[in-house]
Amino acid sequence: MYRVNRKSGTTLSTGTSYIDPWAPSAHSALKALLSARLCAAVWNNISDCDETYNYWEPTHFLLYGSGFQTWEYSPVYAIRSYAYLLLHAFPGWLYSNLLQANKVLVFYFIRCLLGFICAVCEVYFYKAVCHRFGAHVGRMTLIFLLFSAGMFISSTAFLPSSFAMYCTLLTIGTWCYQKYSVRVTSLTITCVATSTFIGWPFTAVLGLPIAIDIMFIQRKIGLFVKWCLLAVLFILIPVIQIDSYFYGKFVCAPINIILYNVFSTHGPNIYGVESWTFYFMNGFLNFNFVFVASLCVLPAVLLEHFVTKVSKQKINILIIYDVCRQLVHIINVVPSKLWYHIFTRNQKKHYLDSTVFLAIIFGALTSIISVLRIINLYRGYHASFETYLTLGQLASEETTPYHTNICVGKEWYRFPSSFFLPDSWNLQFIQSEFQGQLPQQYSKDRNATSIIPALMNDQNLEEISRYIDIKFCHYLVDLDLPKATTKEPRYSTMENDWMIISKTPFLDAERSVDNKSHRFFRAFYIPFFSDIHCQYANYNLLKSRHRRNEDHPHKRRN
């Protein structure tokens, strides 16, 4: 005979003395998660140039009137939403005007705000897991969230996918309470709709199990239809109105991005695709053995039912909303039960009393590996941030021309954003081996967002007009790699033309994986060994020895 401890969510043998397990309070969890997310706001890199040029740059334009525009923001294509940008630009505008903060502080303020929002969503999710699946599962969930390298990277990323992650945490958290009330149903549908209409439209697929549950299992079709219509009325229509205002024509950005990625002849493939193995490699890098465990959910649950002979229990058909529970279940519960039934079998003790050490070992192992991954990302790739952070001090100390051009060639995609450029400094592109399309500056006209920019395409075809002659560059940011080409020479060796202002070690990924046995040391920081087996290059800020105060012929093109 068994009974369920409702507070902890665990099954107990009749007569067994068992104390309800402990789990951190919401307040304690918030302090821990907020600390981790604020660290991410300060130390996290920008992993994708899409974050810089499609989100930070147009936000800089909304706040300060200048910034780079990509083809996605051309009214011809209009696949990005200004409504999403305004959610970030407005707090930045308030902070800037109330405290007279400089642009760098505005950048980090927005990041800290994203970290705070993520932490709040995570706490709600954590408490919902505790409510439905018990304190044991909740504790492990909190550990995974707190130390995960994947959460460190995504929590403060200015990307619609991160916004969708916040909404998904709330969606699953709300649904975990399983009260099937009007409030729970409305909140869940609202979270899915917000994620879809404002964030990333493809996350709508995560709402399918909810729709099935509400309409066909709970038989609340009227309630579902009502809140879907309200979501369209109060979320989608305002988004369409905002985007139509900025683009100067009717625009539904969520539809446009679906049409481009799914129903166009080329889809997103023109920017390159990864092999199917990438998902497994990326999953392990971000979540290590937690990801591996998640792949074992179904067989592990079936094995648990077979070994423990609890065959009458049903596996929830909405398993997508039990992924966290099942994941921790196979880490904390399934191995514990197997260990208990095979090796212990002491009916006077609950199985968790003698097997909790398995969860502790696993939690510690995954946390350590995640922290090593985070340290490696910072040590290896933070040089670009450090380089651009020096520009403000450099501008105040040196006499520079009114229009100072800081140029990038092959390092164009590591530019953190115009928030790091001093006033009157302009980022310019020089030609490199990259042969795709680069962004261009927004027009200076008042209706810049509705003007169709010239020389833009959606085929990633190179536009030569983006480049300037290097003779008009006052400063140059370049990664000094040993391999040089005609278009990518080693500028640091041209001592008659350039002088090195600063240099910071940067992980040379290509040279560090020549020996496959050493790839682990490139991916995770192992004291002493990583420095021995990894190769580094200097990330340089160079100053031209030929000072020119005249403007180049293509300066600030409209």
N, C-alpha and C positions, 0 to 999 in steps of 0.2 A: 504494500500500500504506500502511496505517495501523496503528499499534499504540496500545494504551491504557496510559497511565501510571497504574498502580493506586493510587499514593499520592495523586495529584492528581485523578484521575477525568477527565483530558482525553485527547483523541485526537491523536496525534502522527504526522507523516509519518515514514516510515522514513529513518533517517540524520540526522534533524534533531537538532541539539544543543539540549537544553531542560533547564533547571534546575527542579526541583520548586518550585512556588509556595509562598509563605509565608502562614500564617494565624495570628492570635493564639492563644496557648495557652488552655486552659480557665481557668487561673488569671488570666490577663490579662483575658479576656472577663468573668469573674465580677467583677473589680474595677471594670471599666468599667460593666457593667450594674447592679451594686449601687449605684454612685454615682448613676446616673440614677434608679434606683427610690427611693433614699432622698430624693433631691430631690423626687420625686413625692409621697412620703409627707408632706413638709413643706409643699409649695407647691400641691399639687393641690386643686382645689375639689371639692365634692360636687355632681355634675352632675344628680342626680335625687333628689327628695324621698323616693322609694322606698327609697333607701339609708339615709336618716336614720330614717324612721319604721318601716320593716320590718326593719331589721337593727341599727343603732346603738342605737335606743331599747329594744328588748327585751333587747339585750345589757346596756345600762345597768341594766335592771330585774334581770337575773340577778346582776349584780355588786353593786348598791347598793339594790335593793328598790323602785325607783321608775323610771317611764318610761312612754312612751306606747304604747298598744296599738291596733293597727289591726284592722279586721274580719277580715283574713286569719288572725289569731291567735285568733279566737273559736273555741271548740270546735265551734260550729255548722258552721263552714266548714273550718277547720284545713288551710289550703293552704300554710302555711309550716312549716319544720322547725326544731325546737329543737336537733336534733342538729348541724345546720350552725352554729347560734349557739354551741354549746358549744365547738366547735373554736377559736373566737376568744375566748370568754369565759374559758376556763381559763387560757391564757397571760396574759391581762390580770389575772386574779385572782392568779396567782403573782407577777407583776411588782408589783402593787399592795401585796400583803402582805409581800413580801420587802424591798422598798425604801421602803415607806410613801409611795408616789407619789400625787400628787393626780390628779384625774380627767382633767385635760387631758393630763397626761403618759401616762396609761394609753391614752387615745385615740391619741396619736401613736406609742406603743409598738406597739399593734396594727397601725397602718398601716405602720410600719417592718418589722414581722414579715411582713406581706403582701408588701411590696416585696422582702424577702430571699427569700421562697419563690418569688416570680415570677422573680427573677434566676437562682436555681438551676435552675428549669425551663427558662428560656431558654438557659442555658449548655448543658444537656443536649441541647436541641433543636439548638443551633448546632453542637455537636460531631458530632451524628448527621448533619446536613446535610453537614458537611465529610467525614465518612466515606463517605457514599454518592455525593455529587455533586462533591466536590473542593473545594480551598481557595478557588478563585475565587468559587464560589457561596457558600461559607461566609462569606467576608469580607463580601460584599454583604449577606447575611442578617443578620450581626451589626450592620452599619451601620443597616439598616432597623429592627431591633429597638431599637437604642440611642437613636435620635433620633425615632422615630415619635411623633407627637402622640397617636395612638390608644393606643399602649402606655403612654404617660405617664398618660393618663386612666384606663385600665382596670387597670393593674398594681396599684394600691393601693386600688381601690374595694372596699368591703365589700359585694359582691354575688355571688350564686350564679353569674352569668355569668362573672365574673372567676375564680372558683374553677374553673369548667368550662374556662376558658382555660388555667389552669395544667395541668389534667389533659390537655387536648388537646395541649399542647406536649410533654408526656411521651409521650402516645400516638403522635404522629407521629414523635417522636424515636426511640422504641423500635422502631417499625416500619421506620424508615429503615435500621436495621442489617441487616434482611432475612436473618437467619441461620436463620429458621424453626425455632428450637429451642424446647424446652418453656419455657425461661426467657423468651424473647422473647414467645412467645404468651401466657404467663400474665401477664406484666407489662402487655402491651397490653390484654388483656381486663380486667384489674384497674383500669387507668386509665380505661377507658371506663365501667366499672361505677361507679367512684367518682364520676366526673363526673355520671353519670345519677342515681344514688340520693341523693347528698349535695348535689350542685350544682344543675344545671339539667336536668330530665329530658328536655327536647327535644334535648339533645346526643346522645342515643342514636342519632340518625340518622347521626352521624359514624362509628358503629361498623359500619354496614351494609357498606361496602367491606371492612372487616377480616373480617367474618363470611363474606362471599362468598369472599374470598381463602383463608381457613383451611379452610372446609368444601368448596368446590367446585374450587379450584385446587390447594391443598396437600393436600386430601383428608384432613384431620385432624379429622373430625367428632367422634370420641370425646374428643379433647383439648379441643375447643371447648366441648362440652357439659359436660365435667367442670369447667372453670374458670368457666363461667357459673353452674353450681350452687354452686360455692364462693364466688363473688362474692355471690350471693343470701344464702348462709348467713352469711358473715362481714361483709357490708356492709349489705345491705338489712334483714335481720332485726334487727340492733342499732339501726338507724335507726328502725324501727317500734317497737321496745321503748322507746326514749328518748322518742319523740313520744307514744306511748300513755301513758307515765308523766306527762308534763307536761299533756297534754290531758284525762287522766282517763277515756279511752275508747280503743278501738282506732282507730289512725290510721295511714294510709300516705300521707304528705304528697306524694310524687311522683305517686301515682295521682290524688289530689285536685286537684292543680294542672293535670294533663292534662284531667281531667273538666271543670274550670271553664273552661279556655281553649279547649278543642276541642269538647267535647260538650254544653256548655250552649247555651241558645237565643240568648244575647247574646254569649258569648265575652268577650274582653277589650275589645270595641269601645266599651263604655260610658265608657271613659276617653279616648276619642278615638283616631283613626287618622291616619296620615300618608299622603300620596300616594306612588305608586311611585317618584317622582323623589327622594324623601327619601333613599333608600338610596344613590343616586349622589352626591347632595350631601354626605351624611354620610361616605361613603367617601372622597371627595376631601378633605374637611376633616381627616380623621384620618390619611390616608395619601398624600394628594396624587397625584403622578404614579406612585407605586408601585401605587396602586389602579387607575389608568388602565391601567397595564401589565398588571395581572392580568386585565383584561377582554379582553386581546389574546392570552391564552395559546394557545388552540387555533389560531387563524389564523396566529400567528407560528411555532408549531412546524411546522405544515404548510408554511409558506413556507420555513422552514429546510431541511426535507427536500427540497423541490422545487429550491431554488437550489443546495444543496450536493450534491444527487444521492445522498443517503444513503437511498435508498428502501427498503432492506431492513430498516432499523431499525423496530422496532415501538413504537407509542405505548402506554404503560402504561395499561391499562384502569382501573386504580385511580388515576386522575389526581388525585383529591381529596387523596391523600397525597403528590402531587408538586407541589402548588400553589406552595410556596415555591421549589422547584427550578425549575419552569417559569417562574415569575414572574421570578426572577433570570436564568434562562436567556435570556429574551427581552430582558433589559436588558443583560446582560454578554456572552452568547454569540451570540445570534441577530444583533443589529446588528453585532457584531464580525466574525462570519463573513460577513455580507452585505458589509460594508465591505471585508473582506479579499479575497473572491472577485470583487468588482466593480472595486475600485480598486487593490489591491496585488498579490495573486497572486504573492507571492515565496515559492517553495517552500523556500527556505533558512531561512525563519523561520516559527515557529509563529504562527498568526493572532493570539494574545493579545499577542505581543511588540509588534505595531504598532497594536493597537486598544485596549489597556488604558485609554487616556485617555478612551474613551467611558464606561466604567464609573465612572471617577473623577469625570467631569463630572456624570453622572447621580446618583451617590451624594452629591456635594456639594450639588447643586441640591435634591434631595428633603430632605436634612438641614436645609438653611437654611430651607426653607419650613416644615418641621415645627417648628423652633425658633421661628420667627416666630408660628406658631399657638399654641404653648405660652405664649409671652410675652404674647400678646394675651389668652388665657384668664385668666392670672393678673392682669394689669393691669385687665382689665375687670370681673372677677367675684369677686375675692378680698375685697371689702369686708365681706361678711357674716362671714367668719372673723375678720377684724381687729376688727370690732365686738364680737363675743362674747368674744374673747380679753381685752378690757378689763374684763370684768365681775368677774373675780377681784380685780384691783387696786381696782376701784371698791367692792366689798363690804368690803375690808379698810380702806379709807380713810374711808368714810362710815358714819354711823350710820343703819342701815336697820332697818325693822320686822322682827320675827322671821320673818314670812311675807311675803317680797318678791315681788310679782307683776311679771314682765316680760312685756309683751303684744306680740302681733303681729297684724296684720290681713292685708293682701294679701301680706305677707312671710312668711307661715307656712311656705311651702315652701322657704325658704332657711335655716331654722333648722338649724345643723350637728349638734345633738344635745344631750342633757342633760349630756353630759360637760363642756360649757362653762359650765354653770350652777353658781354657788357653792352651798354647802349652805344650805338653807332658802329658796332662790330657786325659784319656780315659773313655768313658761311657761304663759301663758294666751292664749286666742284672743278677739279682738274681731271683730265682724261686718265683712265687706268685700263686695266684689262677687262673690267666689267663692261658688258655690252648691252645692258638692259636700260630701261627707262628710269631716269631719276626725277624727283619732284622739282617743282619750280615755285618761286615766291608767289603768294597771293597778289592780286592786283591792288593798287593803292586807292582805287575808286571806292566810293561808299558802298556800292552794291557789288563788292568784289565776289561774294559767294554765289551770286546769280549770273556773273559774267562767264561765258564759255571761253576758257583759256585756249590759246593757240598752241599747236605743236604738242598735243597730248593724244595718247592712244590707249586702248585696253588690251594690246597685244604684247606689252613689255618690249616694244621695239625702241632701240636706242635713239635718243634725240641729241644730236651733236650740239644744238644750241644751248644746252645746259652748261657747257664747259667754258671756262675762261683760260686765257693764257697765263701760265705760271708766273710770268714776269709781273703780273699785277697782284700777286699774293704777298702780304706782309708777314704772315705766319703760316705754318704748315703743320698739320698733324699727320704722323705717319708711323706705321709699325715697321721697324727696321729688321726685315727678314733677310737671311743670307742669300736667298734666291732672288735675283734681279732680272727684270725684263726691260725692253725699250720703253714701255709705257709706265713701268713701275721700277724705276731705278732706286738705288739706295741713297736717298737724299742726304742722310747723315754723313756720308763720305765725301760729299761735295762741299768741302770746307771753304772754298772761295765764294760759294753762293749762300750757304746756310750755316747758322750756328745753333747749337743745341741749347735750348733754354731749360728744358727738364726732360728726364727720362725715367720711366717706370717699368719694372719687369712685367712681362705679359706672356702667358702660356702659349707656346707655339704648338698648337694641337697636331698639326700635320707631322712635324718631326717627332712628337712625343708618342706617336702610335706606330712608328716604323717597326718597332719590335712588339708583336702582338701580346707577348707575355707581360709587357709593361703597361698595357692599356688600363689596367685596374688602378695603377698609381696616378694616371692622368685623370681618371674619373673621381677618385676619392683621395683625400689628403691623408697620407700615412706619414707621420713624422719621420724625417731622415730619408726614407725610401723614395718618397715622391720627388724631393729635390734632386735626388741622385738620378732617377730614371726619366724625369721630365726635362724638356728643353724650353728655355725662355728666350724671348727677344725683347728689345727695348721699345716701349711705346713712347715716341718722341714728340715733343713740341719744339719746332724749329722756327727760327727767326731769319728773315731774309737779310742779307748783307747789302742789298741794293734797295734802299728806302725810296718808295715812290708815293707821293701824295696825291697824284692824279687818279681820277676814277677810271676804272676799266670800261671799255665800250659797252659791256652788257650788264652794267650794275643795276640791280634791283629791277629786273625786267617785269613788266606788267603782263 
